[in-house]
């Protein structure tokens, strides 16, 4: 399985490299580093499996504050 850059036409998904079906949710994602995410996709139409990678530039800023994280994951933090 080869890794390839996303062929996405939007920020919300990618297209199957074999049949062109729009895929919205990867089967699996791995945060390789602070700046690199690898996604594993499986097409429900043709069954092809492939990976894409997404990287941010070195000068990108993280925009979520600690308060935002706490509000988003309050149930998990309390458990």
Backbone as a ProteinNet text record, in pm:
[ID]
protein_1_A
[PRIMARY]
XXXXXXXXXXXXXXXXXXXXXXXXXXXXXXXXXXXXXXXXXXXXXXXXXXXXXXXXXXXXXXXXXXXXXXXXXXXXXXX
[TERTIARY]
85	0	89.8	75.4	159.5	94.9	177	125.1	131.3	25.8	21.2	-37.9	-8.4	-69.2	-219	-292.4	-437.6	-477.9	-578.1	-633.5	-761.2	-774.5	-896.3	-924.3	-1050.2	-1090.2	-1149.8	-1163	-1213.8	-1125.6	-1152.1	-1081.1	-1148.6	-1252.2	-1332.6	-1339.3	-1228.7	-1229.9	-1134.5	-1147.2	-1062.1	-1137.7	-1083.7	-1144.1	-1064.2	-1133.6	-1068.8	-974.3	-853.3	-754.8	-786.9	-869.8	-904.3	-1030.7	-1140	-1268.3	-1319.9	-1258.5	-1300.2	-1413.5	-1462.4	-1569.9	-1523.8	-1612.8	-1578.4	-1583.2	-1476.4	-1466.9	-1453.7	-1528.3	-1531.3	-1461.3	-1455.8	-1398.9	-1295.9	-1170.9	-1071.2	-1101.4	-1057.6	-1074.6	-983.1	-871.4	-772.6	-686	-644.2	-554.2	-444.8	-325.5	-213.6	-143.8	-127	-51.7	94.9	167.8	307.3	394.6	360.9	432	335.1	384.3	299.4	252.8	326.7	299.1	253	247.7	214.9	109.2	4.4	-102.7	-110.7	-117.9	-135.5	-274.4	-350.2	-485.4	-491.1	-560	-585.1	-731	-752	-884.9	-921.5	-1048.9	-1099.4	-1226.7	-1227.6	-1341.7	-1453.3	-1571.8	-1687.2	-1740.7	-1705.2	-1754.3	-1669	-1535.7	-1449.4	-1359.1	-1352.6	-1272.8	-1125.4	-1081.2	-940.5	-902.3	-779.9	-727.3	-602.7	-591.4	-476.1	-455.5	-337.3	-303.7	-282.3	-315.2	-281.3	-209.4	-136.2	-70.5	-108.5	-111.8	-140.3	-36.7	27.8	132.2	104.5	140.3	129.7	268.7	273.2	402.5	463.1	591	662.2	617.6	558.2	516.5	367.2	298.6	156	137.3	29	1	-113.9	-102.6	-209.1	-312.5	-439.1	-539.5	-630.9	-628.6	-717.3	-648.8	-720.7	-666.7	-692.9	-629.2	-650.8	-796.8	-858.8	-1000.8	-1088.6	-1057.7	-1133.7	-1124.3	-1002.8	-984.3	-1066.5	-1064.4	-1138.9	-1288.4	-1339.8	-1482.4	-1519.8	-1432.2	-1460.8	-1458.8	-1367.9	-1348.2	-1381.5	-1474.3	-1506	-1548.8	-1626.5	-1671.8	-1553.5	-1460.2	-1345.7	-1247.9	-1236.8	-1147.8	-1200.6	-1333.6	-1394.3	-1393.1	-1380.6	-1388	-1266.1
-116.6	0	123.3	207.4	326.1	445.7	534	657.2	763.5	840.9	944.5	1071.3	1185.1	1308.6	1305.2	1375	1378.3	1435.5	1373.4	1424.4	1503.1	1546.6	1610.9	1741.3	1761.8	1890.2	1979.6	1926	2002.5	1971.6	2038.5	2010.4	1897.2	1837.2	1739.2	1606.5	1539.9	1409.6	1402.1	1293.6	1271.3	1184.4	1166.7	1079.6	950.8	840.9	712.5	722.8	670.9	679.3	583.8	483.7	388.3	429.4	457	480.2	624.1	709.1	848.1	874.4	772	788.9	886	977.2	1071.3	999.1	1010.1	948.5	1060.2	1049.5	1158	1126.7	999.8	964.7	854.1	877.8	771.9	657.9	536.9	423.3	435.6	505.4	515	637.7	703	817.6	803.5	844.6	841.8	976.3	1034.3	1157.8	1118.4	1127.6	1086.2	1185.2	1310.9	1416.6	1532.8	1640.1	1758	1814.2	1788.9	1849.1	1750.3	1619.8	1521.4	1422.7	1406.8	1309.8	1218.1	1086.9	988.2	926.9	921.1	865.2	740.4	637.1	515.5	519	502	508.2	372.6	339.4	219.4	259.5	238.7	278.2	174.7	220	132.1	87.8	160.3	127.5	20.2	38.1	-57.2	-138.7	-102.5	-178	-142.7	-46.2	-8	52.6	27	83.2	163.4	283	368	463.3	521.7	618.3	755.8	857.4	994.4	1056.1	1159.8	1231.1	1378.2	1440.6	1583.8	1644.8	1748.5	1813.7	1962.9	2021	2165.8	2226	2349.3	2416.1	2442.2	2465	2487.2	2610.5	2706.9	2829.4	2831.1	2716.6	2708.9	2719.9	2784.3	2801.5	2711.1	2654.9	2574.5	2671.4	2653.3	2754.5	2719.7	2597.4	2562.2	2593.1	2664.7	2694.1	2576.1	2575.9	2469.2	2466.8	2584.1	2592.2	2526.4	2548.5	2484.3	2332.4	2280.8	2135.8	2082.7	2152.1	2106.7	2104.2	2205	2209	2098.1	2069	1968.2	1827.9	1803.4	1669.6	1661	1740.4	1746.8	1610.7	1533.7	1403.2	1307.4	1312.6	1224	1265.2	1393.6	1440.4	1404.6	1398.7	1368.4	1218.2	1137.1	990.7	934.5
0	0	0	-97.1	-110.9	-42.9	11.6	68	-40.2	-49.2	-150.7	-92.5	-150.4	-102.8	-127.3	-44.4	-58.5	-193.4	-255.6	-381.1	-352.6	-230.6	-184.1	-257.9	-288.2	-345.5	-237.2	-116.6	-3.1	116.6	227.9	352.6	429	372.4	445	370.5	356.7	293.1	176.6	102.2	-13.6	-113.1	-229.5	-330.8	-340.5	-364.6	-383.9	-502.8	-485.8	-592.6	-707.1	-682.8	-787.9	-863	-790.4	-858.6	-848.4	-765.2	-755	-657.7	-588.5	-489.1	-380.4	-338	-231.6	-98	-20.1	112.2	214.7	323.8	420.8	552.2	591.6	720.9	701.7	741.4	728.1	825.9	790.7	881.3	1002	983.5	1089.8	1064.4	1171.4	1161.2	1264.7	1227.8	1321.8	1319.4	1438.7	1451.9	1463.7	1355.7	1350.3	1426.6	1416.5	1489	1506.4	1566.9	1583.8	1450.4	1346	1216.7	1109.2	1140.3	1037.4	1084.4	1003.1	1027.9	906.5	930.6	824.7	840.6	731.9	733.2	646	693.9	617.2	572.4	442.6	383.5	323.8	326.2	259.7	185.7	54.6	-26.4	-14.5	20.9	30.8	-104.3	-208.9	-342.8	-410.4	-410.8	-482.7	-391.1	-262.3	-166.8	-163.1	-243	-244	-109.3	-65.1	58.8	24.6	81	55.8	171.9	178.6	282.8	221.8	299.1	263.6	382.7	357.7	466.3	458.7	573.7	581.7	674.5	628.5	708.1	715.5	828.3	843.1	829.6	793.9	779.8	917.9	920.2	1045.4	1121.3	1052.6	1120.1	1153.3	1136.2	1169.2	1320.1	1360.5	1502.6	1544.6	1664.3	1722.2	1777.1	1741.9	1774.2	1891.1	1940.3	2051.1	2183.6	2268.2	2400	2492.8	2606.4	2704.4	2748.7	2761.2	2798.4	2693.2	2563.6	2455.1	2466.3	2491.1	2504.7	2620.8	2733.2	2851.1	2824.1	2755	2723.8	2624.4	2529.5	2429.7	2489.4	2582.8	2635.7	2785.3	2831.2	2973.7	3027.8	2954.9	3003.6	3016.9	2927.3	2933.4	3043	3069.3	3173.2	3312.6	3324.2	3454.6	3484.8	3383.2	3401.9	3468.5
[MASK]
+++++++++++++++++++++++++++++++++++++++++++++++++++++++++++++++++++++++++++++++

